[in-house]
Structures are given as structure tokens and as C-alpha cells.
Amino acid sequence: MNRSQLFEQIKKKKSYLCVGLDTDLQKIPKHLLSAADPVFEFNKQIIDATHKYTVAYKPNIAFYEALGPKGWESLQKTLEYIPKDIFTIADAKRGDIGNTSSLYARAFFEQMNFDSITVAPYMGEDSVKPFLDFKNKWVILLAHTSNPGSSDFQLFESNGRKLYEEVIRKSQQWSTPDQLMYVVGATQAEKMQSIRALAPDHFFLVPGIGAQGGDLEMVSKFGMNDHCGLLVNSARAIIYASAEKDFSKRASEEAAKVQQSMEIYLHAFT
Ligand SMILES: O=C(O)c1cc(=O)[nH]c(=O)n1[C@@H]1O[C@H](COP(=O)(O)O)[C@@H](O)[C@H]1O
């Protein structure tokens, strides 16, 4: 999916919500555990319940890898079940020396047909380039993350620039806003305006609303650009809104609530 197709979906659905499929056997409703593939069964019902309100799904690969081969199978089935007009993100946070990165890229872009992958920038240009060699796919580079430890290295300053600012500045030499996005945590909302100034045209993947307490209004006010430029992720607050038989109905209600707020913030486009 290219940038203008993504913007069209955002306008059509009046939403820039990304639902995180962080599916945990410890947290899903007990009655699903007797299904042949409980993870897929849960995801299927969550997708059925939320797809009207969301423009992207982001399975966090750790939740699937942790289950071994069966987990990879559930992931593949989930990816195939996601409607084709919805953007897919492999939240894998990969990145290694070039030849290894190119195998990670093949895993998520060829073996599995994800639209995008999250990538850690720490090893530099040659670790990111192999993902960018897939011309119709996206790299979502970690810039300023939502977690408390984000201040340990990302705020390190040299020559008047913080490390995350340097990641955004330098990586713009590697690709264009048609193929590169940045992760900016919703908990960094007060910095959203200055981060947007560094990358005016890029999409930002913004996790951290809901369970991590990030502020959707601030993110939207300071992060939006002239083609929205935001995919705001929420996982636990939506997919685990209930652990009972009504879980998909409750997930749908929570996703609808976020979408309704987004519709207000998108008023300039709709
Ligand atoms: O790359 C990510 O998606 C990510 C980056 C970040 O800075 N913070 C962050 O929470 N995430 C991911 O976003 C999801 C957040 O989930 P919830 O806190 O349950 O909404 C998890 O899958 C995290 O791994």
C-alpha cells in the first residue's frame, strides 16, 4: 500500500487507528483455549469486530515467536485474514549487519506478505538498507519510543542534537516519506511538535495511547500533517477490554470510541 492509498483509507474510515494484535494466551478469554488455534480464533474475532474502525493492524511478533512453530502459523493465518485494504505492520524491531537484515526482510516481506516492519536504527545505514531495497514495502524506524528507558540513549546529546533527532535527520538521506516512517511514542506528546518539524512529510507510528496513558488529543494536535501522517496504535486497551465471552463486542466498542475522537481531529480532511 502506498502513501496516498493509506491517506485515502484514513479519509474513508475517518480513522488513523492501528490495532495492536499482541495476543497472549494468558489473557485471552478462557473459552477460546479449547479451539484448535486459540490465537488465530481470538485474532479473527478481534479483526471481525474492529476492522470498520481501523486502517492498520500491528501484530507484535514476540507474542507469536514465543509459541514456537505454532505461533508462526497463527501469525501467518492472521495476516491472511486481515482485509486487503488494511495496512499491516510486522512489529519485529529487527536490524543487523546487511546480509542478515536482508534475510529478516525476506522473512517478513516474502515469506509473509507484510506491508511494513519496525526496524531498530542502532546498527546504522547498512542494517536498514536491505529492508528499503523492497520498493513497495515500508520501514518504520524507531525514533523516540514510548517506554521509560527511552531516555537512557535516545536523549543522549552531541553537537546540540539528541540521538533520536539524529536518527530522524540522518535516515532521511536513505529513503523518502513514501517508504520510511518513524516510531514516536504517544507518551512523548509534548515533543511531537518539534519531532514533526524534523520530518514534516513522514508518517509516524504512534504507540502508547490506552494502556500506556499517552494523550491522543495532543498527539493529533501536534503530530498531524497535511495527509494526516499518523497511525496511532492501541493494543491492550482494545483487545483485552474484556476477558469474557463479550470480548469482541467490547473491543469493537473501544475501537469505535477511539475512531470517534479521531474523526473530530480529522475534520480538516473529511
Ligand atoms: O514499535 C512499537 O510498536 C512500539 C514502540 C514504542 O515506542 N512503544 C510501544 O509500546 N510499541 C509497541 O506498541 C504496542 C503497545 O501496546 P499497548 O501498550 O498494549 O497499547 C506493543 O506491541 C509495543 O511493543
The ligand as an SDF file (V2000), in Angstrom:
LIG
                    3D

 24 25  0  0  0  0  0  0  0  0999 V2000
    7.2710   -0.2760   17.8530 O   0  0  0  0  0  0  0  0  0  0  0  0
    6.2630   -0.3280   18.5670 C   0  0  0  0  0  0  0  0  0  0  0  0
    5.2080   -0.7040   18.1090 O   0  0  0  0  0  0  0  0  0  0  0  0
    6.3350    0.2150   19.9230 C   0  0  0  0  0  0  0  0  0  0  0  0
    7.2090    1.2710   20.1120 C   0  0  0  0  0  0  0  0  0  0  0  0
    7.1470    2.0240   21.2910 C   0  0  0  0  0  0  0  0  0  0  0  0
    7.8350    3.0160   21.4550 O   0  0  0  0  0  0  0  0  0  0  0  0
    6.2850    1.6340   22.2580 N   0  0  0  0  0  0  0  0  0  0  0  0
    5.4470    0.5630   22.1180 C   0  0  0  0  0  0  0  0  0  0  0  0
    4.6440    0.3000   23.0350 O   0  0  0  0  0  0  0  0  0  0  0  0
    5.5000   -0.1920   20.9740 N   0  0  0  0  0  0  0  0  0  0  0  0
    4.6400   -1.3820   20.8130 C   0  0  0  0  0  0  0  0  0  0  0  0
    3.2740   -0.9630   20.7580 O   0  0  0  0  0  0  0  0  0  0  0  0
    2.4430   -1.8750   21.4770 C   0  0  0  0  0  0  0  0  0  0  0  0
    1.7700   -1.1100   22.6040 C   0  0  0  0  0  0  0  0  0  0  0  0
    0.7770   -1.8920   23.2050 O   0  0  0  0  0  0  0  0  0  0  0  0
   -0.2740   -1.3110   24.2690 P   0  0  0  0  0  0  0  0  0  0  0  0
    0.5190   -0.5580   25.2850 O   0  0  0  0  0  0  0  0  0  0  0  0
   -0.8960   -2.5470   24.8200 O   0  0  0  0  0  0  0  0  0  0  0  0
   -1.2360   -0.4400   23.5240 O   0  0  0  0  0  0  0  0  0  0  0  0
    3.3560   -3.0120   21.9210 C   0  0  0  0  0  0  0  0  0  0  0  0
    3.3100   -4.0280   20.9290 O   0  0  0  0  0  0  0  0  0  0  0  0
    4.7300   -2.4050   21.9480 C   0  0  0  0  0  0  0  0  0  0  0  0
    5.7480   -3.3310   21.6730 O   0  0  0  0  0  0  0  0  0  0  0  0
  1  2  2  0
  2  3  1  0
  2  4  1  0
  4  5  2  0
  4 11  1  0
  5  6  1  0
  6  7  2  0
  6  8  1  0
  8  9  1  0
  9 10  2  0
  9 11  1  0
 11 12  1  0
 12 13  1  0
 12 23  1  0
 13 14  1  0
 14 15  1  0
 14 21  1  0
 15 16  1  0
 16 17  1  0
 17 18  2  0
 17 19  1  0
 17 20  1  0
 21 22  1  0
 21 23  1  0
 23 24  1  0
M  END
$$$$
